[in-house]
Amino acid sequence: MQDATAQMAMLQFISSGLPKVAVPSTIHCDHLIEAQLGGEKDLRRAKDINQEVYNFLATAGAKYGVGFWRPGSGIIHQIILENYAYPGVLLIGTDSHTPNGGGLGGICIGVGGADAVDVMAGIPWELKCPKVIGVKLTGSLSGWTSPKDVILKVAGILTVKGGTGAIVEYHGPGIDSISCTGMATICNMGAEIGATTSVFPYNHRMKKYLNKTGRADIAILADEFKDHLVPDPGCHYDQLIEINLSELKPHINGPFTPDLAHPVAEVGTVAEKEGWPVDIRVGLIGSCTNSSYEDMGRSAAVAKQALAHGLKCKSQFTITPGSEQIRATIERDGYAQILRDVGGIVLANACGPCIGQWDRKDIKKGEKNTIVTSYNRNFTGRNDANPETHAFVTSPEIVTALAIAGTLKFNPETDFLTGKDGKKFKLEAPDVDELPRAEFDPGQDTYQHPPKDSSGQRVDVSPTSQRLQLLEPFDKWDGKDLEDLQILIKVKGKCTTDHISAAGPWLKFRGHLDNISNNLLIGAINIENGKANSVRNAVTQEFGPVPDTARYYKKNGIRWVVIGDENYGEGSSREHAALEPRHLGGRAIITKSFARIHETNLKKQGLLPLTFADPADYNKIHPVDKLTIQGLKDFAPGKPLKCIIKHPNGTQETILLNHTFNETQIEWFRAGSALNRMKELQQ
């Protein structure tokens, strides 16, 4: 669990009344550190600002048997790769990029906090049996082409929802040209195509990584059982994609969506045609997707060439090491200093700007600009809360080259730079070690083992805290159909979990459900007026913020529903996007389709995630209508529900709504939430 989602997960676990976790579990402090001045100063500031939350997580971990990685230890997924992932493991994490562990041959799946509570309680974890998409890799990586380009290409093919309900299995002779951390990069960003997870077969690159990270015993075991850790001969894939790595070109995806793929050679021309700013304001490398030793080394190799010709970055440049081990090792081996010399600022070992934890000062909100990152997501406003920031994702070495050139029109494969001496030169493709030649430097010890005896351990949550709030059980279903539901908002277009429950400055409220509910759907576009955070109050007829309107309805006993578009809830695993609508009186979310994790999170909290049997029925519903959902008394797997649309002129229409509830999940709905149902079963 990362610290932003761990707060609610641990609050739910405490509410369950169980004494200890039933499986090995850890908390990782990486989300609450804001990038501002640089690594050490930002870390000190975060420890001060978040002291109450860190103390809660540390004491709750000690009380309930959960390991605690302190602030500064690094990003959860890099820590997992270095310490916990291994070939054949089944691991869940409360973060959508948990599939990073597939680079080490594990089945690692992102979930919401309520799923984590089930697992920590020893309850079997359920998942609808996924399809399997095969990606056959032939040829070999070389030159400027990197592992990141594989997933950027796949995202362009499958789109942000093409992997929904599927595990992506990479195979073929091309995998041997990819490092273990490179395979992790590819699996990590599988979250951006909606995949349940992604996985690579066990090979010598994984063995090399296990040996270097002090796990030679696991490598020996994996060798012994290798036949079980590779695709079966003649296995069938539900869909097959083939990519020749020898022909694959460097890619850059964006802006505003991670599946808008362009070859680096073409993006400048496309940007000019589309009116996107070509001047790059900031280049940012790191994140859970690309912060390995190899990534830092390839970027440093590019930077070193620029320095040799007297050049520094034209754009601002930031570096985020993936873990304390990576930070310490790149400091020892000189990479960090090279990146500083070229103009970079080394940030804390944390998520930082990738998740909006960035106190950006170089532009004003609303100013049109371009940034390039080695991150995974580039949704509107995600990195800096500015909807006019055009964010592009690419490999760390391409980010570094573009930051040196300062423009999207630069292609390092063909274009020349002019050195300080006036002579033109071309950057050579980086060729560096995937792992340090010496052993990794572990850096500072940042791990807290849970004590064997925690009987005297206290976990305090102040009733007046603005950061933490103990949970009250949600109300049970009353046994009746849902009559006359008011439409809170009919969402137009893309609605990610960032739109539903924004991150950035709101992260500080992740442990306080009532406070964080003040960001409910503030980023979603209302189809009625084309605006964000502006909806009509059906009683007063005045337009106001979405959370305020929801609170008004709740106070006046008016139950409500949200109408959504395609792939509703894509992106982060944050369950707050499900907890908030439930807390403020929501009863159902009706869409054309859902992203997997969000759909499950809604079910866990006692909401009804429903889809139009006919997607065209989305157009029949207007924000001023009222809806009645019938058939809940006979609620059963595979049986559609009826929805009566009541128009203001007195006319009615009836449509069908589908769902994916199984028997267990129907019991969650009847009990009011999965946590309520767990308590019923205990009693």
Buried (B, 14 or more C-beta within 10 A) or exposed (E): BBBBBBBBBBBBBBBBEBEBBEEEBBBBBBBBBBBBEBBEEBBBBBBEBBEBBBEBBBBBBBBBBBBBBBBBBBBBBBBBBBBBBBBBBEBBBBBBBBBBBBBBBBBBBBBBBBBBBBBBBEBEEEBEEBBBBBBBBBBBBEBBBBBBBBBBBBBBEBBBBBBBBBBBBBBBEBBEBBBBBBBBBBBBBBBBBBBBBBBBBBBEBBBBBBBBBEBEEBBEBBEEEBEEBBBEEEEEBEBEBEBEBBEBBBBBBBBBBBBBBBBBBEBBEBBEEEEBBBEBBBBBBBBBBBBBBBBBBBBBBBBBBBBEBEBBBBBBBBBBBBBBBBBBBBBBBEBBBBBBBBBBBBBBBBBBBBBBBBBBEEBEEEEEBBBBBBBBBBBBBBBBBBBBBBBBBBBBBBBBBBBBBBBBBBBBBEBEBEBEEEEEBEBEBBEBEBBBEEEBBBBEEBBBEBEEEBEEBEBEBEEEBEBBBBBEEBEBBEEEBBEEBBBBBBBBEBBBBBBBBBBBEBBBBBBBBBBBBBBBBBBBBBBBEEEBBBBBBBEEEEBBBBBBBBBBBBEEEBBBBBBBBBBBBBBBBBBBBBBBBBBBBBBBBBBBBBBBBBBBBBBBBBBBBBBBBEEEBBEBBBBBBBBBBBBBEEBEEEEBBBBBBBBEEEEEEEBBBEBBBBEBBBBBBBBBBBBBBBBEEEE
